[in-house]
């Protein structure tokens, strides 16, 4: 009986091996013709990539093994999981610009069934094909230029003014852990402009400032503390984004669907996040109905104040005019919930990371900070207590160039992944179907063939070229093609308003505890600083 049980286990293992592992081994062998580092089948370069800063091993392989002229580079990870790193802009163009509106598109997102989907659900970031196209078509009108300018121009300056005052209140000797502070600010912005919801980021900042003042009275400077974000929406998402070894193992083994079923932590935090978002949707619909009733009785409908409200209004208008009879004119509450998760994730995490690296650049390059200050003062009111308008910051040429250069050297999203649905010929190599293709945004932004002095931080390079484009698919901070970032204008306007107000009000310096520290990159969802950036700020005098 025991032997028969062992035999069944052995047969099951062999069946699993033949079905899953052996085809992967054959693909691993076939792709070894592509230049790259030495990789064994079982572990490959998994541990090296996992331990080192973001794309650091790839930089070394690129420079020392394959050379800068190589169009592609190959390496493998756990169990022969192949990765083809694409380093040629024409090939990148072919991948990103391929049509994406059909379910059988040539290239698709490999993370559709990955851990990101388990966190933010089926929104624009994770959807594919016709379902993605339907969501994009319904959501795009909510990101109209006029709405973004009105909404952000109204809410960001006021919030930044309060935010900066809390930093000033904390004292010029107090070390500030930048990332979490900026996360609190951008969280409040996306909460108000996105959903008319108070995420309490600034309230948490106010509590932090009060504690910092008490600490300053006891000890002269030096301490570094961070605001404790209290809102269930963001605490739940942060808990899901925090690396979890159990979740990682399940996804490596292809069992990721089990995580939200058996992982009690995942179940608990997802439930808290979903309940909060469901309440946001219910309140938005209730407010819309009240406005509609008021409008019917008075003949005047109150203007919408958030992306969610505008999306609901657009759906209502589409429904009342018939819309497209072949496709739903509205998103279900479940679909709305997932899109709000997507807005929350993409709308505050990436912008706060962008502004964190902008502060790093200002502290590291004082001459750049001074040039930016002069540009801001040239276009803004001389009294630093006045809020700047979006029209004013849009006229600041050096500010735009500065933020472009931050995106070039420190893009928040450092790579883009695609899988090929069919066998492809790429750079003369046969690529079997369902192979992961990596567009290394971080490396392409530093490619010595396409950028002069690529490691030099120089905003002036953007003033010479006349503004932003994708530089022949070598500059891709917001992606390209059908799946480009729908919120890139939202992020750009927000970053400009934040940094213009900050530079005018404060002088930014690296914290004393980090003056001899070399900052590298994390390998998390967004490309953050490692260790986390700390600064001290000194108020500028009114002119």
Residue pairs with C-beta under 8 A, 6 or more apart in sequence:
20 254
21 79
24 79
24 80
24 81
25 41
25 80
27 80
27 82
27 432
27 435
28 41
28 76
28 80
28 82
30 430
30 432
31 74
31 76
31 82
31 84
31 429
31 431
31 432
31 435
32 74
33 429
34 72
34 73
34 74
34 84
34 429
35 65
35 66
35 70
35 73
35 74
36 61
36 65
36 66
36 73
36 74
36 75
36 85
37 45
37 57
37 61
37 65
37 75
39 45
39 75
39 76
41 76
41 79
41 80
42 78
42 79
42 80
43 78
44 75
44 76
44 77
44 78
44 80
44 81
45 57
45 75
45 76
45 77
46 77
46 78
46 81
48 57
49 57
49 75
49 77
49 523
50 523
52 523
53 520
53 521
53 522
53 523
53 530
54 414
54 442
54 520
54 521
54 522
54 523
54 527
55 414
55 415
55 440
55 442
55 443
55 521
56 520
56 521
58 73
58 75
58 85
58 440
58 443
59 443
61 73
61 75
62 68
62 70
62 73
62 85
62 87
62 443
65 73
66 73
68 447
68 448
68 449
69 449
70 87
71 86
71 87
71 88
71 91
71 426
71 427
72 84
72 85
72 86
72 87
72 88
72 91
72 426
72 427
72 429
73 84
73 85
73 87
74 82
74 83
74 84
74 85
75 83
75 85
76 82
76 83
77 83
78 252
79 252
81 436
82 435
82 436
83 436
83 438
84 426
84 431
84 435
84 436
84 437
84 438
85 438
85 440
85 443
86 92
86 95
86 426
86 437
86 438
86 439
86 440
87 440
87 443
87 444
87 447
88 427
89 444
89 450
89 472
89 473
89 474
90 473
91 426
91 427
92 439
92 444
92 473
92 476
93 473
93 480
95 107
95 418
95 437
95 439
96 416
96 418
96 439
96 473
96 476
96 479
96 480
96 481
96 483
97 480
97 481
98 105
98 106
98 107
98 481
99 105
99 106
99 482
100 107
100 128
100 129
100 132
100 133
100 481
100 482
100 483
101 129
101 130
101 132
101 133
101 482
102 129
102 130
103 128
103 129
103 130
104 129
104 421
105 128
105 129
105 421
106 420
106 421
106 422
106 424
107 418
107 419
107 420
107 421
107 437
108 128
108 129
108 418
108 419
108 421
109 126
109 128
109 417
109 418
109 419
109 483
110 417
110 418
110 419
110 436
111 117
111 126
111 417
112 126
112 127
112 128
113 256
113 257
114 251
114 256
115 247
115 248
115 251
115 256
115 259
116 125
116 126
116 525
117 126
118 240
118 247
118 256
118 259
118 260
118 266
119 237
119 240
119 241
119 341
119 345
120 126
120 237
120 338
120 341
120 342
120 344
120 345
121 337
121 338
121 341
121 342
122 131
122 335
122 338
123 135
123 338
123 339
123 341
123 342
123 343
124 132
124 135
124 136
124 139
124 339
124 342
124 486
125 342
125 345
125 346
126 342
127 135
132 483
134 327
134 328
135 331
135 335
135 339
136 486
138 311
138 314
138 315
138 329
138 330
138 331
139 311
139 339
139 486
140 486
141 310
141 311
141 314
142 307
142 310
142 311
142 314
143 307
143 486
143 487
143 489
143 490
144 310
145 489
147 304
147 307
147 310
148 489
148 490
148 493
149 390
149 493
151 193
151 305
151 306
151 307
152 189
152 193
152 390
152 490
152 493
152 494
152 497
153 389
153 390
153 493
153 497
155 189
155 192
155 193
156 189
156 493
156 494
156 497
156 498
157 387
157 388
157 389
157 497
157 501
158 387
159 185
159 188
159 189
159 192
159 202
160 185
160 497
160 498
160 501
160 502
161 385
161 387
161 501
162 202
162 205
162 206
163 181
163 184
163 185
163 202
163 205
164 501
164 502
164 505
164 506
166 202
166 205
166 206
166 208
166 209
167 176
167 181
167 209
167 506
167 537
168 505
168 506
168 537
168 539
169 209
169 212
169 213
170 176
170 208
170 209
170 212
170 213
170 216
171 212
171 213
171 216
171 221
172 536
172 537
172 538
172 539
173 216
173 220
173 221
173 222
173 536
174 212
174 215
174 216
174 221
174 223
174 224
174 536
175 221
175 222
175 223
175 224
175 511
175 512
175 513
175 534
175 535
175 536
176 224
176 511
176 534
176 535
176 536
176 537
177 224
177 225
177 226
177 532
177 533
177 534
178 356
178 359
178 360
178 532
178 533
178 534
178 535
179 352
179 353
179 356
179 528
179 529
179 532
179 533
180 226
180 227
180 229
180 532
181 205
181 226
181 227
182 352
182 355
182 356
182 359
182 498
183 201
183 229
183 234
183 348
183 349
183 352
184 201
184 202
184 204
184 205
184 227
184 229
185 201
185 202
185 205
185 352
185 498
186 201
186 347
186 348
186 349
186 351
186 352
186 355
186 494
186 498
187 199
187 201
187 229
187 231
187 234
187 348
187 352
188 198
188 199
188 200
188 201
188 202
189 347
189 348
189 351
189 494
190 199
190 343
190 344
190 347
190 348
191 197
191 198
191 199
191 201
191 233
192 198
192 306
193 306
193 307
193 490
194 306
194 307
194 308
194 340
194 343
194 344
194 347
195 280
195 284
195 306
195 307
195 308
195 340
195 343
196 283
196 284
196 287
196 305
196 306
196 308
196 309
197 233
197 280
199 231
199 233
199 234
200 229
200 230
200 231
201 227
201 229
201 231
201 234
203 230
204 227
204 228
204 229
204 230
205 227
207 227
207 228
208 225
208 226
208 227
208 228
211 225
212 223
212 225
215 223
215 225
222 512
222 513
224 511
224 513
224 534
229 235
229 238
231 276
232 272
232 273
232 275
232 276
233 273
233 276
233 277
233 344
234 344
234 348
235 269
235 272
236 269
236 270
236 272
236 273
236 276
237 273
237 341
237 344
237 345
239 265
239 269
240 266
240 269
240 270
240 273
241 345
241 349
241 524
241 525
243 524
244 263
244 265
244 266
246 259
246 263
247 256
247 259
247 263
247 266
250 256
250 258
250 259
251 259
259 266
260 266
260 267
260 270
261 267
273 341
274 337
277 337
277 340
277 341
278 333
278 337
280 308
280 340
281 308
281 333
281 336
281 337
281 340
284 306
284 308
284 309
284 312
285 312
287 309
288 309
288 312
288 313
288 316
291 301
291 302
292 301
292 316
294 300
294 301
294 302
295 301
295 302
304 310
304 313
307 343
308 336
308 340
311 331
311 336
315 329
315 330
315 331
318 329
318 330
319 329
319 330
323 329
331 339
343 487
346 485
346 487
347 487
347 490
347 491
349 412
349 525
349 526
350 412
350 413
350 491
350 526
351 412
351 491
351 494
351 495
353 412
353 526
353 527
353 528
354 403
354 406
354 407
354 410
354 412
354 491
354 495
355 495
355 498
355 499
356 528
356 529
356 533
357 406
357 409
357 410
357 412
357 529
358 402
358 403
358 406
358 495
358 499
359 502
359 508
359 533
359 535
360 410
360 519
360 529
360 533
361 368
361 402
361 405
361 406
361 409
361 410
361 457
362 368
362 369
362 372
362 503
362 508
363 369
363 508
363 509
363 510
363 533
363 535
364 457
364 510
365 457
368 402
368 457
368 459
369 503
369 507
369 508
371 398
371 459
372 398
372 399
372 402
372 499
372 503
373 503
373 504
373 540
374 398
375 396
375 397
375 398
375 399
376 388
376 396
376 399
376 500
376 503
376 504
377 504
377 543
378 396
379 392
379 393
379 395
379 396
380 386
380 388
380 392
380 393
380 500
380 504
381 388
382 542
382 543
383 542
383 543
384 504
384 505
384 540
384 542
384 543
385 542
387 501
388 497
388 500
388 501
388 504
390 493
390 496
390 497
392 500
393 399
393 496
393 497
393 500
394 496
396 496
396 500
397 463
398 459
398 463
399 496
399 499
399 500
400 462
400 467
400 468
400 496
401 459
401 460
401 461
401 462
401 463
402 459
402 499
403 492
403 495
403 496
403 499
404 459
404 462
404 468
405 457
405 458
405 459
405 461
405 462
407 445
407 475
407 477
408 445
408 446
408 451
408 475
408 477
409 445
409 446
409 455
409 457
410 527
411 441
411 442
411 445
411 476
411 477
411 527
412 477
412 526
412 527
413 441
413 477
413 479
413 526
413 527
414 440
414 441
414 442
414 521
414 526
414 527
415 438
415 439
415 440
415 441
415 442
416 438
416 439
416 441
416 476
416 479
417 436
417 437
417 438
417 439
418 436
418 437
418 439
419 434
419 435
419 436
419 437
420 431
420 433
420 434
420 435
420 437
421 433
421 434
422 433
423 430
423 431
423 432
423 433
424 430
424 431
424 433
425 431
426 437
431 437
439 476
441 476
441 477
442 521
442 527
444 450
444 473
444 474
444 475
444 476
445 451
445 454
445 474
445 475
445 476
445 477
446 454
446 455
447 454
447 474
448 454
450 471
450 472
450 474
451 461
451 474
452 461
462 468
465 471
468 475
469 475
470 476
470 480
473 480
478 484
478 485
478 488
478 491
479 485
485 491
502 508
504 540
505 539
505 540
506 537
506 538
506 539
506 540
507 537
507 538
507 539
507 540
508 535
508 537
509 535
509 536
509 537
509 538
510 534
510 535
510 536
511 534
511 535
511 536
512 536
513 534
514 531
514 533
514 534
517 531
519 529
519 530
519 531
519 533
520 529
520 530
521 527
521 528
521 529
521 530
522 528
522 529
522 530
